[in-house]
Amino acid sequence: MPHTPDHTAAPDAAPGMSTVVHRNIRALVEVRRREEDRKRPTDRVADAITRFAGSMWCVYIHAALFGAWLVVNGLGAVPGRLKWDPYPFVMLAMFASVEAIFLSTFILISQNRMQRAADRRAELDLQVSLLTEHELTRAIHLLDAVARQMGVARPPERELDEIKADVDPKRVVQEIERAERAIDPDVPAE
């Protein structure tokens, strides 16, 4: 029977890197690839414009265009050239303002999409953290039962009861909000 490669197996792991780490990296790469595939054409355009607007090439091009405008039209430094803006810098200011409006809109579109992705990742992180907390609580119960059975010394009962209790996320959020209001009374109650 021919051997088929196992694409789920981890590549040669670097020292200190477990197969679980490689599996998680592959999962994250897959999630990002799916997010990229789900982008609408308008999101792709907005991202491309935002990427360009945030590059040094954009700075160079603007410096060249605005510099040329200033030299040719504003200063009239090129002999025989007509000024296309009879009021120095009015059209230049208008073009720059319109460009700023569009660029800020494209940037906001990209930021909104990135914020939605960040919110999804934060929710996943919270779910994993809550699951981990719950599993650790169950493990503590099990370890306590084993320690009792074997007669091993245990932490004080009060401390053990506290760490064996499940954390209620709603109560934690309420406590955080209460602490924020104590520091800043203008924080609205939710």
Contact map, one row per residue, 1 for C-alpha under 8 A:
1110000000000000000000000000000000000000000000000000000000000000000000000000000000000000000000000000000000000000000000000000000000000000000000000000000000000000000000000000000000000000000000
1111000000000000000000000000000000000000000000000000000000000000000000000000000000000000000000000000000000000000000000000000000000000000000000000000000000000000000000000000000000000000000000
1111100000000000000000000000000000000000000000000000000000000000000000000000000000000000000000000000000000000000000000000000000000000000000000000000000000000000000000000000000000000000000000
0111110000000000000000000000000000000000000000000000000000000000000000000000000000000000000000000000000000000000000000000000000000000000000000000000000000000000000000000000000000000000000000
0011111000000000000000000000000000000000000000000000000000000000000000000000000000000000000000000000000000000000000000000000000000000000000000000000000000000000000000000000000000000000000000
0001111110000000000000000000000000000000000000000000000000000000000000000000000000000000000000000000000000000000000000000000000000000000000000000000000000000000000000000000000000000000000000
0000111111000000000000000000000000000000000000000000000000000000000000000000000000000000000000000000000000000000000000000000000000000000000000000000000000000000000000000000000000000000000000
0000011111000000000000100000000000000000000000000000000000000000000000000000000000000000000000000000000000000000000000000000000000000000000000000000000000000000000000000000000000000000000000
0000011111100000001000000000000000000000000000000000000000000000000000000000000000000000000000000000000000000000000000000000000000000000000000000000000000000000000000000000000000000000000000
0000001111111000001001100000000000000000000000000000000000000000000000000000000000000000000000000000000000000000000000000000000000000000000000000000000000000000000000000000000000000000000000
0000000011111000000001000000000000000000000000000000000000000000000000000000000000000000000000000000000000000000000000000000000000000000000000000000000000000000000000000000000000000000000000
0000000001111100000000000000000000000000000000000000000000000000000000000000000000000000000000000000000000000000000000000000000000000000000000000000000000000000000000000000000000000000000000
0000000001111111111001000000000000000000000000000000000000000000000000000000000000000000000000000000000000000000000000000000000000000000000000000000000000000000000000000000000000000000000000
0000000000011111100000000000000000000000000000000000000000000000000000000000000000000000000000000000000000000000000000000000000000000000000000000000000000000000000000000000000000000000000000
0000000000001111100000000000000000000000000000000000000000000000000000000000000000000000000000000000000000000000000000000000000000000000000000000000000000000000000000000000000000000000000000
0000000000001111110000000000000000000000000000000000000000000000000000000000000000000000000000000000000000000000000000000000000000000000000000000000000000000000000000000000000000000000000000
0000000000001111111011000000000000000000000000000000000000000000000000000000000000000000000000000000000000000000000000000000000000000000000000000000000000000000000000000000000000000000000000
0000000000001001111111000000000000000000000000000000000000000000000000000000000000000000000000000000000000000000000000000000000000000000000000000000000000000000000000000000000000000000000000
0000000011001000111111100000000000000000000000000000000000000000000000000000000000000000000000000000000000000000000000000000000000000000000000000000000000000000000000000000000000000000000000
0000000000000000011111110000000000000000000000000000000000000000000000000000000000000000000000000000000000000000000000000000000000000000000000000000000000000000000000000000000000000000000000
0000000000000000111111111000000000000000000000000000000000000000000000000000000000000000000000000000000000000000000000000000000000000000000000000000000000000000000000000000000000000000000000
0000000001101000111111111100000000000000000000000000000000000000000000000000000000000000000000000000000000000000000000000000000000000000000000000000000000000000000000000000000000000000000000
0000000101000000001111111110000000000000000000000000000000000000000000000000000000000000000000000000000000000000000000000000000000000000000000000000000000000000000000000000000000000000000000
0000000000000000000111111111000000000000000000000000000000000000000000000000000000000000000000000000000000000000000000000000000000000000000000000000000000000000000000000000000000000000000000
0000000000000000000011111111100000000000000000000000000000000000000000000000000000000000000000000000000000000000000000000000000000000000000000000000000000000000000000000000000000000000000000
0000000000000000000001111111110000000000000000000000000000000000000000000000000000000000000000000000000000000000000000000000000000000000000000000000000000000000000000000000000000000000000000
0000000000000000000000111111111000000000000000000000000000000000000000000000000000000000000000000000000000000000000000000000000000000000000000000000000000000000000000000000000000000000000000
0000000000000000000000011111111100000000000000000000000000000000000000000000000000000000000000000000000000000000000000000000000000000000000000000000000000000000000000000000000000000000000000
0000000000000000000000001111111110000000000000000000000000000000000000000000000000000000000000000000000000000000000000000000000000000000000000000000000000000000000000000000000000000000000000
0000000000000000000000000111111111000000000000000000000000000000000000000000000000000000000000000000000000000000000000000000000000000000000000000000000000000000000000000000000000000000000000
0000000000000000000000000011111111100000000000000000000000000000000000000000000000000000000000000000000000000000000000000000000000000000000000000000000000000000000000000000000000000000000000
0000000000000000000000000001111111110000000000000000000000000000000000000000000000000000000000000000000000000000000000000000000000000000000000000000000000000000000000000000000000000000000000
0000000000000000000000000000111111111000000000000000000000000000000000000000000000000000000000000000000000000000000000000000000000000000000000000000000000000000000000000000000000000000000000
0000000000000000000000000000011111111100000000000000000000000000000000000000000000000000000000000000000000000000000000000000000000000000000000000000000000000000000000000000000000000000000000
0000000000000000000000000000001111111110000000000000000000000000000000000000000000000000000000000000000000000000000000000000000000000000000000000000000000000000000000000000000000000000000000
0000000000000000000000000000000111111110000000000000000000000000000000000000000000000000000000000000000000000000000000000000000000000000000000000000000000000000000000000000000000000000000000
0000000000000000000000000000000011111110000000000000000000000000000000000000000000000000000000000000000000000000000000000000000000000000000000000000000000000000000000000000000000000000000000
0000000000000000000000000000000001111111000000000000000000000000000000000000000000000000000000000000000000000000000000000000000000000000000000000000000000000000000000000000000000000000000000
0000000000000000000000000000000000111111111100000000000000000000000000000000000000000000000000000000000000000000000000000000000000000000000000000000000000000000000000000000000000000000000000
0000000000000000000000000000000000000111111100000000000000000000000000000000000000000000000000000000000000000000000000000000000000000000000000000000000000000000000000000000000000000000000000
0000000000000000000000000000000000000011111110000000000000000000000000000000000000000000000000000000000000000000000000000000000000000000000000000000000000000000000000000000000000000000000000
0000000000000000000000000000000000000011111111000000000000000000000000000000000000000000000000000000000000000000000000000000000000000000000000000000000000000000000000000000000000000000000000
0000000000000000000000000000000000000011111111100000000000000000000000000000000000000000000000000000000000001100100000000000000000000000000000000000000000000000000000000000000000000000000000
0000000000000000000000000000000000000011111111110000000000000000000000000000000000000000000000000000000000000000000000000000000000000000000000000000000000000000000000000000000000000000000000
0000000000000000000000000000000000000000111111111000000000000000000000000000000000000000000000000000000000000000000000000000000000000000000000000000000000000000000000000000000000000000000000
0000000000000000000000000000000000000000011111111100000000000000000000000000000000000000000000000000000001101100000000000000000000000000000000000000000000000000000000000000000000000000000000
0000000000000000000000000000000000000000001111111110000000000000000000000000000000000000000000000000000001100100000000000000000000000000000000000000000000000000000000000000000000000000000000
0000000000000000000000000000000000000000000111111111000000000000000000000000000000000000000000000000000000000000000000000000000000000000000000000000000000000000000000000000000000000000000000
0000000000000000000000000000000000000000000011111111100000000000000000000000000000000000000000000000001001000000000000000000000000000000000000000000000000000000000000000000000000000000000000
0000000000000000000000000000000000000000000001111111110000000000000000000000000000000000000000000000001001100100000000000000000000000000000000000000000000000000000000000000000000000000000000
0000000000000000000000000000000000000000000000111111111000000000000000000000000000000000000000000000000000000000000000000000000000000000000000000000000000000000000000000000000000000000000000
0000000000000000000000000000000000000000000000011111111011000000000000000000000000000000000000000000000000000000000000000000000000000000000000000000000000000000000000000000000000000000000000
0000000000000000000000000000000000000000000000001111111001100000000000000000000000000000000000000000001000000000000000000000000000000000000000000000000000000000000000000000000000000000000000
0000000000000000000000000000000000000000000000000111111101000000000000000000000000000000000000000000000000000000000000000000000000000000000000000000000000000000000000000000000000000000000000
0000000000000000000000000000000000000000000000000011111111100000000000000000000000000000000000000000000000000000000000000000000000000000000000000000000000000000000000000000000000000000000000
0000000000000000000000000000000000000000000000000000011111110000000000000000000000000000000000000000000000000000000000000000000000000000000000000000000000000000000000000000000000000000000000
0000000000000000000000000000000000000000000000000001001111111000000000000000000000000000000000000000000000000000000000000000000000000000000000000000000000000000000000000000000000000000000000
0000000000000000000000000000000000000000000000000001111111111100000000000000000000000000000000000000000000000000000000000000000000000000000000000000000000000000000000000000000000000000000000
0000000000000000000000000000000000000000000000000000101111111110000000000000000000000000000000000000000000000000000000000000000000000000000000000000000000000000000000000000000000000000000000
0000000000000000000000000000000000000000000000000000000111111111000000000000000000000000000000000000000000000000000000000000000000000000000000000000000000000000000000000000000000000000000000
0000000000000000000000000000000000000000000000000000000011111111100000000000000000000000000000000000000000000000000000000000000000000000000000000000000000000000000000000000000000000000000000
0000000000000000000000000000000000000000000000000000000001111111111000000000000000000000000000000000000000000000000000000000000000000000000000000000000000000000000000000000000000000000000000
0000000000000000000000000000000000000000000000000000000000111111111000000000000000000000000000000000000000000000000000000000000000000000000000000000000000000000000000000000000000000000000000
0000000000000000000000000000000000000000000000000000000000011111111100000000000000000000000000000000000000000000000000000000000000000000000000000000000000000000000000000000000000000000000000
0000000000000000000000000000000000000000000000000000000000001111111110000000000000000000000000000000000000000000000000000000000000000000000000000000000000000000000000000000000000000000000000
0000000000000000000000000000000000000000000000000000000000000111111111000000000000000000000100000000000000000000000000000000000000000000000000000000000000000000000000000000000000000000000000
0000000000000000000000000000000000000000000000000000000000000111111111100000000000000000000000000000000000000000000000000000000000000000000000000000000000000000000000000000000000000000000000
0000000000000000000000000000000000000000000000000000000000000001111111111000000000000000000000000000000000000000000000000000000000000000000000000000000000000000000000000000000000000000000000
0000000000000000000000000000000000000000000000000000000000000000111111111100000000000000000100000000000000000000000000000000000000000000000000000000000000000000000000000000000000000000000000
0000000000000000000000000000000000000000000000000000000000000000011111111110000000000000100000000000000000000000000000000000000000000000000000000000000000000000000000000000000000000000000000
0000000000000000000000000000000000000000000000000000000000000000001111111111110000000000000000000000000000000000000000000000000000000000000000000000000000000000000000000000000000000000000000
0000000000000000000000000000000000000000000000000000000000000000000111111111110010100000000000000000000000000000000000000000000000000000000000000000000000000000000000000000000000000000000000
0000000000000000000000000000000000000000000000000000000000000000000111111111100001111001000000000000000000000000000000000000000000000000000000000000000000000000000000000000000000000000000000
0000000000000000000000000000000000000000000000000000000000000000000011111111000000100001100000000000000000000000000000000000000000000000000000000000000000000000000000000000000000000000000000
0000000000000000000000000000000000000000000000000000000000000000000001111111100000000000000000000000000000000000000000000000000000000000000000000000000000000000000000000000000000000000000000
0000000000000000000000000000000000000000000000000000000000000000000000111111111010100000000000000000000000000000000000000000000000000000000000000000000000000000000000000000000000000000000000
0000000000000000000000000000000000000000000000000000000000000000000000111011111000000000000000000000000000000000000000000000000000000000000000000000000000000000000000000000000000000000000000
0000000000000000000000000000000000000000000000000000000000000000000000110001111110000000000000000000000000000000000000000000000000000000000000000000000000000000000000000000000000000000000000
0000000000000000000000000000000000000000000000000000000000000000000000000001111110000000000000000000000000000000000000000000000000000000000000000000000000000000000000000000000000000000000000
0000000000000000000000000000000000000000000000000000000000000000000000000000011111000000000000000000000000000000000000000000000000000000000000000000000000000000000000000000000000000000000000
0000000000000000000000000000000000000000000000000000000000000000000000010001011111100000000000000000000000000000000000000000000000000000000000000000000000000000000000000000000000000000000000
0000000000000000000000000000000000000000000000000000000000000000000000001000000111110000000000000000000000000000000000000000000000000000000000000000000000000000000000000000000000000000000000
0000000000000000000000000000000000000000000000000000000000000000000000011101000011111100000000000000000000000000000000000000000000000000000000000000000000000000000000000000000000000000000000
0000000000000000000000000000000000000000000000000000000000000000000000001000000001111100000000000000000000000000000000000000000000000000000000000000000000000000000000000000000000000000000000
0000000000000000000000000000000000000000000000000000000000000000000000001000000000111111111000000000000000000000000000000000000000000000000000000000000000000000000000000000000000000000000000
0000000000000000000000000000000000000000000000000000000000000000000000000000000000111111000000000000000000000000000000000000000000000000000000000000000000000000000000000000000000000000000000
0000000000000000000000000000000000000000000000000000000000000000000000000000000000001111111000000000000000000000000000000000000000000000000000000000000000000000000000000000000000000000000000
0000000000000000000000000000000000000000000000000000000000000000000000001100000000001111111000000000000000000000000000000000000000000000000000000000000000000000000000000000000000000000000000
0000000000000000000000000000000000000000000000000000000000000000000001000100000000001011111110000000000000000000000000000000000000000000000000000000000000000000000000000000000000000000000000
0000000000000000000000000000000000000000000000000000000000000000000000000000000000001011111111000000000000000000000000000000000000000000000000000000000000000000000000000000000000000000000000
0000000000000000000000000000000000000000000000000000000000000000000000000000000000001011111111100000000000000000000000000000000000000000000000000000000000000000000000000000000000000000000000
0000000000000000000000000000000000000000000000000000000000000000010010000000000000000000111111110000000000000000000000000000000000000000000000000000000000000000000000000000000000000000000000
0000000000000000000000000000000000000000000000000000000000000000000000000000000000000000111111111000000000000000000000000000000000000000000000000000000000000000000000000000000000000000000000
0000000000000000000000000000000000000000000000000000000000000000000000000000000000000000011111111100000000000000000000000000000000000000000000000000000000000000000000000000000000000000000000
0000000000000000000000000000000000000000000000000000000000000000000000000000000000000000001111111110000000000000000000000000000000000000000000000000000000000000000000000000000000000000000000
0000000000000000000000000000000000000000000000000000000000000000000000000000000000000000000111111111000000000000000000000000000000000000000000000000000000000000000000000000000000000000000000
0000000000000000000000000000000000000000000000000000000000000000000000000000000000000000000011111111100000000000000000000000000000000000000000000000000000000000000000000000000000000000000000
0000000000000000000000000000000000000000000000000000000000000000000000000000000000000000000001111111110000000000000000000000000000000000000000000000000000000000000000000000000000000000000000
0000000000000000000000000000000000000000000000000000000000000000000000000000000000000000000000111111111000000000000000000000000000000000000000000000000000000000000000000000000000000000000000
0000000000000000000000000000000000000000000000000000000000000000000000000000000000000000000000011111111100000000000000000000000000000000000000000000000000000000000000000000000000000000000000
0000000000000000000000000000000000000000000000000000000000000000000000000000000000000000000000001111111110000000000000000000000000000000000000000000000000000000000000000000000000000000000000
0000000000000000000000000000000000000000000000000000000000000000000000000000000000000000000000000111111111000000000000000000000000000000000000000000000000000000000000000000000000000000000000
0000000000000000000000000000000000000000000000001100100000000000000000000000000000000000000000000011111111100000000000000000000000000000000000000000000000000000000000000000000000000000000000
0000000000000000000000000000000000000000000000000000000000000000000000000000000000000000000000000001111111110000000000000000000000000000000000000000000000000000000000000000000000000000000000
0000000000000000000000000000000000000000000000000000000000000000000000000000000000000000000000000000111111111000000000000000000000000000000000000000000000000000000000000000000000000000000000
0000000000000000000000000000000000000000000001101100000000000000000000000000000000000000000000000000011111111100000000000000000000000000000000000000000000000000000000000000000000000000000000
0000000000000000000000000000000000000000000001100100000000000000000000000000000000000000000000000000001111111110000000000000000000000000000000000000000000000000000000000000000000000000000000
0000000000000000000000000000000000000000000000000000000000000000000000000000000000000000000000000000000111111111000000000000000000000000000000000000000000000000000000000000000000000000000000
0000000000000000000000000000000000000000001001000000000000000000000000000000000000000000000000000000000011111111100000000000000000000000000000000000000000000000000000000000000000000000000000
0000000000000000000000000000000000000000001001100100000000000000000000000000000000000000000000000000000001111111110000000000000000000000000000000000000000000000000000000000000000000000000000
0000000000000000000000000000000000000000000000000000000000000000000000000000000000000000000000000000000000111111111000000000000000000000000000000000000000000000000000000000000000000000000000
0000000000000000000000000000000000000000000000000000000000000000000000000000000000000000000000000000000000011111111100000000000000000000000000000000000000000000000000000000000000000000000000
0000000000000000000000000000000000000000001000000000000000000000000000000000000000000000000000000000000000001111111110000000000000000000000000000000000000000000000000000000000000000000000000
0000000000000000000000000000000000000000000000000000000000000000000000000000000000000000000000000000000000000111111111000000000000000000000000000000000000000000000000000000000000000000000000
0000000000000000000000000000000000000000000000000000000000000000000000000000000000000000000000000000000000000011111111100000000000000000000000000000000000000000000000000000000000000000000000
0000000000000000000000000000000000000000000000000000000000000000000000000000000000000000000000000000000000000001111111110000000000000000000000000000000000000000000000000000000000000000000000
0000000000000000000000000000000000000000000000000000000000000000000000000000000000000000000000000000000000000000111111111000000000000000000000000000000000000000000000000000000000000000000000
0000000000000000000000000000000000000000000000000000000000000000000000000000000000000000000000000000000000000000011111111100000000000000000000000000000000000000000000000000000000000000000000
0000000000000000000000000000000000000000000000000000000000000000000000000000000000000000000000000000000000000000001111111110000000000000000000000000000000000000000000000000000000000000000000
0000000000000000000000000000000000000000000000000000000000000000000000000000000000000000000000000000000000000000000111111111000000000000000000000000000000000000000000000000000000000000000000
0000000000000000000000000000000000000000000000000000000000000000000000000000000000000000000000000000000000000000000011111111100000000000000000000000000000000000000000000000000000000000000000
0000000000000000000000000000000000000000000000000000000000000000000000000000000000000000000000000000000000000000000001111111110000000000000000000000000000000000000000000000000000000000000000
0000000000000000000000000000000000000000000000000000000000000000000000000000000000000000000000000000000000000000000000111111111000000000000000000000000000000000000000000000000000000000000000
0000000000000000000000000000000000000000000000000000000000000000000000000000000000000000000000000000000000000000000000011111111100000000000000000000000000000000000000000000000000000000000000
0000000000000000000000000000000000000000000000000000000000000000000000000000000000000000000000000000000000000000000000001111111110000000000000000000000000000000000000000000000000000000000000
0000000000000000000000000000000000000000000000000000000000000000000000000000000000000000000000000000000000000000000000000111111111000000000000000000000000000000000000000000000000000000000000
0000000000000000000000000000000000000000000000000000000000000000000000000000000000000000000000000000000000000000000000000011111111100000000000000000000000000000000000000000000000000000000000
0000000000000000000000000000000000000000000000000000000000000000000000000000000000000000000000000000000000000000000000000001111111110000000000000000000000000000000000000000000000000000000000
0000000000000000000000000000000000000000000000000000000000000000000000000000000000000000000000000000000000000000000000000000111111111000000000000000000000000000000000000000000000000000000000
0000000000000000000000000000000000000000000000000000000000000000000000000000000000000000000000000000000000000000000000000000011111111100000000000000000000000000000000000000000000000000000000
0000000000000000000000000000000000000000000000000000000000000000000000000000000000000000000000000000000000000000000000000000001111111110000000000000000000000000000000000000000000000000000000
0000000000000000000000000000000000000000000000000000000000000000000000000000000000000000000000000000000000000000000000000000000111111111000000000000000000000000000000000000000000000000000000
0000000000000000000000000000000000000000000000000000000000000000000000000000000000000000000000000000000000000000000000000000000011111111100000000000000000000000000001100000000000000000000000
0000000000000000000000000000000000000000000000000000000000000000000000000000000000000000000000000000000000000000000000000000000001111111110000000000000000000000000001100000000000000000000000
0000000000000000000000000000000000000000000000000000000000000000000000000000000000000000000000000000000000000000000000000000000000111111111000000000000000000000000000000000000000000000000000
0000000000000000000000000000000000000000000000000000000000000000000000000000000000000000000000000000000000000000000000000000000000011111111100000000000000000000000000000000000000000000000000
0000000000000000000000000000000000000000000000000000000000000000000000000000000000000000000000000000000000000000000000000000000000001111111110000000000000000000001111000000000000000000000000
0000000000000000000000000000000000000000000000000000000000000000000000000000000000000000000000000000000000000000000000000000000000000111111111000000000000000000000100000000000000000000000000
0000000000000000000000000000000000000000000000000000000000000000000000000000000000000000000000000000000000000000000000000000000000000011111111100000000000000000000000000000000000000000000000
0000000000000000000000000000000000000000000000000000000000000000000000000000000000000000000000000000000000000000000000000000000000000001111111110000000000000000001100000000000000000000000000
0000000000000000000000000000000000000000000000000000000000000000000000000000000000000000000000000000000000000000000000000000000000000000111111111000000000000000000100000000000000000000000000
0000000000000000000000000000000000000000000000000000000000000000000000000000000000000000000000000000000000000000000000000000000000000000011111111100000000000000000000000000000000000000000000
0000000000000000000000000000000000000000000000000000000000000000000000000000000000000000000000000000000000000000000000000000000000000000001111111110000000000000000000000000000000000000000000
0000000000000000000000000000000000000000000000000000000000000000000000000000000000000000000000000000000000000000000000000000000000000000000111111111000001000000000000000000000000000000000000
0000000000000000000000000000000000000000000000000000000000000000000000000000000000000000000000000000000000000000000000000000000000000000000011111111100000000000000000000000000000000000000000
0000000000000000000000000000000000000000000000000000000000000000000000000000000000000000000000000000000000000000000000000000000000000000000001111111110000000000000000000000000000000000000000
0000000000000000000000000000000000000000000000000000000000000000000000000000000000000000000000000000000000000000000000000000000000000000000000111111111111000000000000000000000000000000000000
0000000000000000000000000000000000000000000000000000000000000000000000000000000000000000000000000000000000000000000000000000000000000000000000011111111101000000000000000000000000000000000000
0000000000000000000000000000000000000000000000000000000000000000000000000000000000000000000000000000000000000000000000000000000000000000000000001111111100000000000000000000000000000000000000
0000000000000000000000000000000000000000000000000000000000000000000000000000000000000000000000000000000000000000000000000000000000000000000000000111111100000000000000000000000000000000000000
0000000000000000000000000000000000000000000000000000000000000000000000000000000000000000000000000000000000000000000000000000000000000000000000000011111110000000000000000000000000000000000000
0000000000000000000000000000000000000000000000000000000000000000000000000000000000000000000000000000000000000000000000000000000000000000000000000011111111000000000000000000000000000000000000
0000000000000000000000000000000000000000000000000000000000000000000000000000000000000000000000000000000000000000000000000000000000000000000000000010001111100000000000000000000000000000000000
0000000000000000000000000000000000000000000000000000000000000000000000000000000000000000000000000000000000000000000000000000000000000000000000010011000111111000000000000000000000000000000000
0000000000000000000000000000000000000000000000000000000000000000000000000000000000000000000000000000000000000000000000000000000000000000000000000000000011111011000000000000000000000000000000
0000000000000000000000000000000000000000000000000000000000000000000000000000000000000000000000000000000000000000000000000000000000000000000000000000000001111111000000000000000000000000000000
0000000000000000000000000000000000000000000000000000000000000000000000000000000000000000000000000000000000000000000000000000000000000000000000000000000001111111100000000000000000000000000000
0000000000000000000000000000000000000000000000000000000000000000000000000000000000000000000000000000000000000000000000000000000000000000000000000000000000011111110000000000000000000000000000
0000000000000000000000000000000000000000000000000000000000000000000000000000000000000000000000000000000000000000000000000000000000000000000000000000000000111111111000000000000000000000000000
0000000000000000000000000000000000000000000000000000000000000000000000000000000000000000000000000000000000000000000000000000000000000000000000000000000000111111111100000000000000000000000000
0000000000000000000000000000000000000000000000000000000000000000000000000000000000000000000000000000000000000000000000000000000000000000000000000000000000001111111110000000000000000000000000
0000000000000000000000000000000000000000000000000000000000000000000000000000000000000000000000000000000000000000000000000000000000000000000000000000000000000111111110000000000000000000000000
0000000000000000000000000000000000000000000000000000000000000000000000000000000000000000000000000000000000000000000000000000000000000000100100000000000000000011111111000000000000000000000000
0000000000000000000000000000000000000000000000000000000000000000000000000000000000000000000000000000000000000000000000000000000000000000110110000000000000000001111111000000000000000000000000
0000000000000000000000000000000000000000000000000000000000000000000000000000000000000000000000000000000000000000000000000000000000000000100000000000000000000000111111100000000000000000000000
0000000000000000000000000000000000000000000000000000000000000000000000000000000000000000000000000000000000000000000000000000000000001100100000000000000000000000001111110000000000000000000000
0000000000000000000000000000000000000000000000000000000000000000000000000000000000000000000000000000000000000000000000000000000000001100000000000000000000000000000011111001000000000000000000
0000000000000000000000000000000000000000000000000000000000000000000000000000000000000000000000000000000000000000000000000000000000000000000000000000000000000000000001111111000000000000000000
0000000000000000000000000000000000000000000000000000000000000000000000000000000000000000000000000000000000000000000000000000000000000000000000000000000000000000000000111111100000000000000000
0000000000000000000000000000000000000000000000000000000000000000000000000000000000000000000000000000000000000000000000000000000000000000000000000000000000000000000000011111110000000000000000
0000000000000000000000000000000000000000000000000000000000000000000000000000000000000000000000000000000000000000000000000000000000000000000000000000000000000000000000011111111000000000000000
0000000000000000000000000000000000000000000000000000000000000000000000000000000000000000000000000000000000000000000000000000000000000000000000000000000000000000000000111111111100000000000000
0000000000000000000000000000000000000000000000000000000000000000000000000000000000000000000000000000000000000000000000000000000000000000000000000000000000000000000000001111111110000000000000
0000000000000000000000000000000000000000000000000000000000000000000000000000000000000000000000000000000000000000000000000000000000000000000000000000000000000000000000000111111111000000000000
0000000000000000000000000000000000000000000000000000000000000000000000000000000000000000000000000000000000000000000000000000000000000000000000000000000000000000000000000011111111100000000000
0000000000000000000000000000000000000000000000000000000000000000000000000000000000000000000000000000000000000000000000000000000000000000000000000000000000000000000000000001111111110000000000
0000000000000000000000000000000000000000000000000000000000000000000000000000000000000000000000000000000000000000000000000000000000000000000000000000000000000000000000000000111111111000000010
0000000000000000000000000000000000000000000000000000000000000000000000000000000000000000000000000000000000000000000000000000000000000000000000000000000000000000000000000000011111111100000000
0000000000000000000000000000000000000000000000000000000000000000000000000000000000000000000000000000000000000000000000000000000000000000000000000000000000000000000000000000001111111110000000
0000000000000000000000000000000000000000000000000000000000000000000000000000000000000000000000000000000000000000000000000000000000000000000000000000000000000000000000000000000111111111101000
0000000000000000000000000000000000000000000000000000000000000000000000000000000000000000000000000000000000000000000000000000000000000000000000000000000000000000000000000000000011111111111110
0000000000000000000000000000000000000000000000000000000000000000000000000000000000000000000000000000000000000000000000000000000000000000000000000000000000000000000000000000000001111111100000
0000000000000000000000000000000000000000000000000000000000000000000000000000000000000000000000000000000000000000000000000000000000000000000000000000000000000000000000000000000000111111100000
0000000000000000000000000000000000000000000000000000000000000000000000000000000000000000000000000000000000000000000000000000000000000000000000000000000000000000000000000000000000011111111000
0000000000000000000000000000000000000000000000000000000000000000000000000000000000000000000000000000000000000000000000000000000000000000000000000000000000000000000000000000000000011111111100
0000000000000000000000000000000000000000000000000000000000000000000000000000000000000000000000000000000000000000000000000000000000000000000000000000000000000000000000000000000000001001111100
0000000000000000000000000000000000000000000000000000000000000000000000000000000000000000000000000000000000000000000000000000000000000000000000000000000000000000000000000000000000011001111110
0000000000000000000000000000000000000000000000000000000000000000000000000000000000000000000000000000000000000000000000000000000000000000000000000000000000000000000000000000000000001000111111
0000000000000000000000000000000000000000000000000000000000000000000000000000000000000000000000000000000000000000000000000000000000000000000000000000000000000000000000000000000010001000001111
0000000000000000000000000000000000000000000000000000000000000000000000000000000000000000000000000000000000000000000000000000000000000000000000000000000000000000000000000000000000000000000111
